Amino acid sequence: MYTLIIHLYALGVQLLAPFHKKARTMRLGQWRTNKILRDHIDPHARYIWFHAASLGEFEQGRPMIEKIKAEHPEYKILLTFFSPSGYEVRKNYPGADVICYLPFDTPFRVRKFLTLANPVMAIFVKYEFWANYLAELHKRQIPTYIISALFRREQLFFRWYGKPYRKVLSFYKHIFVQDVNSKNILAAYGIDQVSVCGDTRFDRVMEVQQLARVIPPVEILRQQAGANQQKVVIAGSSWPPDDEILITYFNEHPEIRLVIAPHEISREHLLYIQSLLTCPFVLLSEADETNMQTCDCLIVDGFGLLSSIYRYGDIAYIGGGFGAGIHNILEAAVYGIPVVFGPKYQKFKEAKDLIREGGGFSVQGQKSFNTQMDTLIKDPDYLKRSGKVAGDFVSIHTGVTAKIMNAIFSVCK
């Protein structure tokens, strides 16, 4: 049944490809995978295969990739993505020796991929449970791991009808989970090759913080805000529902300046943000020393800058919480500033933990957003205290990559 579903999914992508850019990009990318492997895999080298579904999972796996490259040069890295949003952004990532799409999880494609790639080890990130790949890796006696994994009782494995699929969990040589709850859930079903190590994203955001870039227009806005005793709010990965709540508040509060980095930088989204603003704004691509003198809001119309921009904030707002789910809150929290986000955060352990600690705050709509922002802005001690909690929360959870590396490579030795 599982394989039939994957076949149907692959067929659906193929039929949709002429009419849908993402489906077309995925189909073409997978079609090229075998050629990439034939041309670039060194048959005399030993490859560790990392698989990340998309960009977020790649960032979780990245600290380990780079640590292996630094400490174990005897291995090469094969990196695969399933989603175009991961591959198209990181297809030239210098930390991997070979990068390609992962073919659909059907038996023929799986055998072809593994024969060409011939990895000596496979490492999956967080939520990757491709049954045919795992079964074939197990059959070929290739040690397979999953890192930064999270398990919830409502997942398919633990349903009354999920027993056949649950078998795939036994194919991992070891499962590195983020929390004790995940370990307990697995133990209840007899899966005990499990260690609680935490989330490698903490290591990644700490690395990013140490390499943060100077963004001159944001630097000017920060200096002006300080001179006028204003607070700077950084809104990251915002969607239209986030924009409406944020900007409604911003328009009525001259005591703050806003930097807003939308998740999608389409012309339509940028125009929508501009239509909501009643205060002077500048697009980052058009910012200079002159127009920044009268700018109350800076709109980030480029990619790759957000993780550095958070360093200039007093408060961060993380988008996505009024849609499918919040984006990365750790990128902001690492700078020691409180993070605010919408109501869809339940699947994100770090968000629940940060709320409990007092460095993160979930809002349900305009009214609760206004109340939370008023409290943070008008009470300097509260703002400082919650920001410190956020920063400490990240720092005390680092070191996960080293734990996993020690566990895996001590066995290899």
C-alpha positions in Angstrom: 0.0 0.0 0.0 2.8 2.4 0.9 4.6 1.9 -2.3 1.4 2.3 -4.3 0.8 5.6 -2.7 4.3 6.8 -3.5 3.9 5.7 -7.2 0.6 7.7 -7.3 2.3 10.7 -5.8 5.1 10.5 -8.3 2.6 10.2 -11.1 0.7 13.2 -9.7 3.9 15.3 -9.7 4.6 14.3 -13.3 1.1 15.2 -14.5 1.2 18.5 -12.7 4.7 19.5 -13.8 3.6 21.3 -17.1 1.3 23.6 -15.1 3.1 24.0 -11.7 6.6 25.5 -11.4 7.5 23.7 -8.1 6.4 20.3 -9.5 8.3 20.9 -12.7 11.4 21.8 -10.9 11.2 18.8 -8.7 10.6 16.4 -11.6 13.4 17.8 -13.6 15.7 17.7 -10.6 15.0 14.1 -9.9 15.5 13.2 -13.5 19.0 14.6 -13.3 20.0 12.8 -10.1 21.4 9.6 -11.6 23.6 11.6 -14.1 24.9 13.7 -11.2 25.8 10.6 -9.3 27.4 8.9 -12.2 29.5 12.0 -13.0 30.5 13.1 -9.5 30.6 10.2 -7.2 34.1 9.0 -6.7 34.0 5.2 -6.6 37.1 5.1 -4.4 35.8 7.5 -1.8 33.7 6.8 1.3 30.5 8.9 1.3 28.3 9.8 4.2 24.9 10.5 2.9 22.8 13.3 4.5 19.2 13.7 3.6 17.2 16.9 4.4 13.7 17.3 3.2 14.0 21.1 2.8 15.9 24.1 3.8 14.9 24.0 7.5 16.1 20.5 7.9 19.3 21.3 6.1 20.1 24.0 8.6 19.6 21.4 11.4 22.0 19.0 9.7 24.5 21.6 8.6 26.5 21.7 11.9 27.1 18.0 11.7 28.1 18.1 8.0 30.6 20.8 8.7 32.0 19.1 11.8 32.5 15.9 9.8 34.3 17.8 7.0 36.5 19.4 9.6 37.3 16.4 11.8 36.9 13.4 9.4 38.4 14.3 6.1 38.5 10.6 5.2 34.8 10.9 4.4 33.1 12.8 1.6 29.5 14.2 1.9 26.6 13.4 -0.4 23.7 15.8 0.3 20.1 15.2 -1.0 17.0 17.3 -0.8 13.4 16.3 -1.5 12.0 19.9 -1.9 13.0 22.5 -4.4 12.9 25.1 -1.7 15.9 23.3 -0.2 17.8 22.2 -3.3 17.5 25.3 -5.3 18.9 27.5 -2.5 21.7 25.2 -1.4 22.7 23.4 -4.6 26.1 25.1 -4.6 26.7 24.6 -0.8 30.5 24.1 -0.5 30.3 21.9 2.5 29.0 18.9 0.5 30.9 17.1 -2.3 27.8 16.0 -4.2 24.3 17.5 -4.0 21.2 16.3 -5.8 17.5 15.6 -5.4 16.3 12.4 -3.7 14.3 10.3 -6.1 10.8 9.1 -5.1 10.8 6.3 -2.6 9.9 3.4 -5.0 11.9 0.2 -5.0 13.5 0.5 -8.4 14.5 4.2 -7.8 15.8 3.3 -4.4 18.0 0.5 -5.5 19.3 2.6 -8.4 20.1 5.5 -6.2 21.9 3.5 -3.5 23.9 1.5 -6.1 25.2 4.7 -7.7 25.7 6.6 -4.4 27.1 3.6 -2.5 27.2 5.4 0.9 29.0 3.9 3.9 26.6 5.7 6.3 23.2 7.5 6.0 22.0 10.3 8.2 18.4 11.6 8.0 17.3 14.8 9.6 14.2 15.2 11.9 11.2 13.8 10.0 12.5 11.6 7.2 10.9 8.1 7.3 11.1 6.8 3.7 10.2 3.2 4.2 11.8 1.7 1.0 15.0 3.7 1.4 15.3 2.6 5.1 14.5 -1.1 4.2 17.1 -1.2 1.4 19.7 0.6 3.6 19.1 -2.0 6.3 19.3 -4.9 3.7 22.6 -3.6 2.5 23.9 -3.2 6.1 24.5 0.5 5.7 24.3 2.1 9.2 21.5 4.6 9.2 20.8 7.3 11.8 18.2 10.1 12.3 19.1 13.2 14.2 17.1 15.9 15.9 14.0 13.7 15.6 10.7 14.4 17.4 7.9 11.9 17.9 4.3 12.6 18.9 1.6 10.0 19.8 -0.6 11.1 16.9 2.0 10.2 14.3 1.2 7.3 11.9 3.6 4.9 13.6 1.6 4.9 16.8 -1.9 4.6 15.4 -3.8 1.3 15.7 -3.3 0.9 11.9 0.3 2.0 11.9 2.1 -1.2 13.0 3.4 -2.1 9.5 4.9 1.4 9.0 6.3 1.4 12.6 8.7 -1.4 11.5 10.8 1.2 9.6 11.9 2.7 12.9 13.8 -0.5 13.7 15.9 0.0 10.5 17.7 2.9 12.1 20.9 1.9 13.8 20.3 4.7 16.3 17.7 7.4 16.7 18.8 10.7 18.3 15.7 12.6 19.6 15.2 16.0 20.9 13.4 15.2 24.2 12.6 12.6 26.8 8.9 12.5 25.7 10.0 11.2 22.2 12.2 8.5 23.8 9.3 7.4 26.1 6.9 7.1 23.2 9.4 4.9 21.3 10.2 2.8 24.3 6.5 2.0 24.8 6.6 0.3 21.4 9.9 -1.6 22.0 12.1 0.8 20.1 15.1 1.3 22.4 18.1 2.3 20.1 17.4 5.9 21.2 19.3 8.7 22.8 18.1 12.1 24.0 20.6 14.6 22.6 18.5 17.7 21.7 18.3 19.8 18.6 21.3 20.6 16.4 19.6 23.9 15.3 20.9 25.4 18.6 24.4 24.8 17.4 23.6 26.3 14.0 22.1 29.5 15.2 25.0 30.0 17.6 27.4 29.7 14.6 25.3 32.1 12.6 25.3 34.7 15.4 29.1 34.6 15.6 29.2 35.2 11.8 26.5 37.9 11.7 27.0 40.5 9.0 26.8 44.3 9.4 23.8 45.7 7.5 24.4 49.4 7.1 20.8 50.6 6.6 19.6 48.6 9.6 22.6 50.0 11.5 21.4 53.5 10.8 17.9 52.7 11.8 19.2 51.2 15.1 21.3 54.3 15.9 18.4 56.6 15.2 16.0 54.6 17.3 18.5 54.7 20.2 18.9 58.4 19.9 15.2 58.9 20.0 14.6 56.3 22.8 12.6 54.1 20.5 12.5 50.3 20.4 13.3 48.3 17.2 11.0 45.5 16.3 12.3 43.0 13.7 9.6 41.0 12.0 11.0 37.9 10.3 9.3 35.6 7.7 6.0 37.5 7.9 2.9 36.5 5.9 -0.1 38.8 5.2 -2.0 38.0 8.4 1.2 38.8 10.3 1.7 42.0 8.4 -1.7 43.3 9.1 -1.4 42.8 12.9 2.2 44.2 13.0 1.6 47.2 10.9 -1.7 48.2 12.5 0.1 48.4 15.8 3.2 50.1 14.3 1.2 52.8 12.7 -0.2 53.8 16.0 3.0 53.7 18.0 5.7 56.2 17.2 7.9 54.8 20.0 9.0 51.9 17.8 10.7 51.5 14.5 10.0 48.4 12.3 12.2 46.2 10.1 10.0 43.8 8.3 11.4 40.8 6.3 8.5 39.0 4.5 8.7 35.3 3.9 7.8 35.7 0.2 9.4 38.7 -1.6 6.9 38.9 -4.4 5.9 42.2 -5.9 2.4 41.7 -4.7 3.4 41.0 -1.1 5.7 44.0 -1.0 3.0 46.3 -2.4 0.6 44.9 0.2 2.9 45.7 3.0 3.4 49.2 1.6 -0.3 49.8 1.3 -0.7 49.1 5.0 1.9 51.6 6.2 1.1 55.2 7.1 4.6 56.0 8.2 7.7 56.7 6.0 9.3 53.5 4.7 12.2 52.4 2.5 13.0 49.2 0.7 16.3 47.8 1.7 17.4 47.6 -1.9 16.8 51.3 -2.3 18.2 52.4 1.1 20.9 55.0 1.4 22.2 57.4 4.1 19.8 60.1 2.9 16.5 58.3 2.8 17.2 56.4 6.0 17.2 59.7 7.9 13.4 59.9 7.6 12.7 56.2 7.6 10.5 54.7 10.3 10.1 51.3 8.6 12.6 49.3 6.6 11.2 46.6 4.3 13.7 43.8 3.5 13.3 42.9 -0.1 16.1 40.4 -0.4 17.1 36.9 1.0 19.8 35.7 3.3 20.0 38.7 5.6 17.4 38.0 8.3 19.6 36.0 10.6 22.0 38.9 10.8 19.3 41.6 11.0 17.9 40.1 14.2 21.0 41.4 16.0 19.6 45.0 15.7 16.3 44.3 17.4 14.8 44.8 20.9 11.9 42.5 20.1 11.4 39.9 17.4 8.2 38.9 15.8 8.3 35.5 14.0 5.8 35.0 11.2 3.8 32.0 10.1 1.8 31.4 13.3 -1.4 32.4 11.7 -0.9 29.9 8.8 0.8 26.5 8.7 3.1 27.2 11.6 5.8 29.5 12.9 9.2 29.9 11.3 12.6 29.7 13.1 12.4 31.4 16.4 15.9 30.4 17.5 17.5 32.7 14.9 16.2 35.7 16.9 16.3 34.3 20.4 20.1 33.7 20.1 20.6 37.5 20.2 19.0 37.8 23.6 15.7 39.4 22.6 12.2 38.2 23.3 10.2 36.5 20.5 6.5 37.0 19.8 4.6 34.7 17.4 1.1 33.6 16.4 -1.0 30.7 17.7 0.2 27.9 15.5 3.3 26.8 17.4 2.2 23.4 19.0 4.5 21.3 16.7 7.6 23.3 17.7 9.2 22.1 20.9 11.5 25.1 21.2 8.5 27.4 21.0 6.7 25.6 23.8 9.8 25.5 25.9 10.6 29.2 25.4 7.0 30.2 26.4 7.4 28.1 29.5 10.7 29.8 30.4 9.4 33.3 29.7 11.3 34.3 26.7 8.7 33.6 24.1 5.1 34.8 23.7 2.2 33.5 21.6 -0.6 35.9 20.5 -4.0 35.0 19.3 -4.8 38.1 17.3 -4.7 41.9 17.3 -5.9 42.5 20.8 -3.5 40.0 22.5 -0.6 41.3 20.2 -1.3 44.9 21.3 -1.3 43.8 25.0 1.9 41.8 24.7 3.8 44.5 22.8 2.6 47.3 25.2 3.9 45.2 28.1 7.3 44.7 26.5 7.8 48.2 25.4 6.6 50.0 28.5 8.4 47.8 31.0 12.2 48.0 30.4 13.0 45.5 33.1 10.5 43.0 31.8 11.9 43.4 28.3 15.4 42.9 29.5 14.5 39.9 31.6 12.6 38.1 28.9 15.4 38.8 26.4 18.0 37.3 28.7 15.8 34.2 29.2 15.6 33.8 25.4 19.4 34.2 25.0 20.2 31.8 27.8 17.7 29.3 26.5 19.7 29.0 23.3 23.2 28.9 24.9 22.4 26.2 27.4 21.1 23.9 24.6 24.1 24.0 22.4 26.6 21.2 22.1 24.2 18.7 20.5 26.3 18.1 17.4 29.3 17.0 19.4 27.2 14.6 21.4 25.9 12.9 18.3 29.3 12.9 16.6 30.9 11.2 19.6 28.2 8.6 19.7 28.4 7.7 16.0 32.1 7.8 15.5 33.0 6.1 18.7 31.1 3.1 17.3 32.7 3.5 13.9 36.2 3.3 15.5 
